[in-house]
Amino acid sequence: MFDFIKNLLGLKSVDYKQLWISGAQIIDVRTPAEFKIGHIRQSKNIPLQQLQSELKKLDLKKPIITCCASGMRSASAKSILQQHGFEVYNGGGWSALQNKLSK
């Protein structure tokens, strides 16, 4: 029953580490000040407010994993990127995503 609800809500399990190993781009949509405090190595910092104007800096052929502090802004970023044809996965909070990538 729980899997049914997860699939219904689009929360199916994602292997973030495999996506990353396969070349996915990690886009951190927090502010530069938040990013400076801590971030995933090799991630790009594109604040959510600037995402629309920075789309040309992203590779349309590679999947994107979005992250932020809690998962709210990264969910908004996922929606924006999907509207422009990107394959996107919401990685949620950056520190939790970092843990998933290191396992």
URSULUR-V397645 format. One record per backbone hydrogen bond with DSSP energy under -1.0 kcal/mol. NH is the residue of the N-H (numbers start at 1). CO is the residue of the C=O. Records with the same first field share a line. If there is no record, write none. Layout:
NH = CO, CO
//
This chain:
5 = 1
6 = 2
7 = 3
8 = 4
9 = 5
11 = 6
16 = 14
19 = 15
20 = 16
21 = 17
22 = 18
23 = 20
24 = 19
25 = 63
27 = 65
28 = 44
29 = 67
35 = 31
36 = 32
37 = 33
38 = 34
43 = 40
44 = 26
46 = 28
48 = 29
50 = 47
51 = 48
54 = 51
57 = 54
58 = 55
62 = 59
64 = 87
65 = 25
66 = 89
67 = 27
68 = 92
75 = 71
76 = 72
77 = 73
78 = 74
79 = 75
80 = 76
81 = 77
82 = 78
83 = 79
84 = 81
85 = 82
86 = 81
89 = 64
91 = 66
94 = 68
97 = 93
98 = 94
99 = 95
100 = 96
101 = 97
102 = 98
//
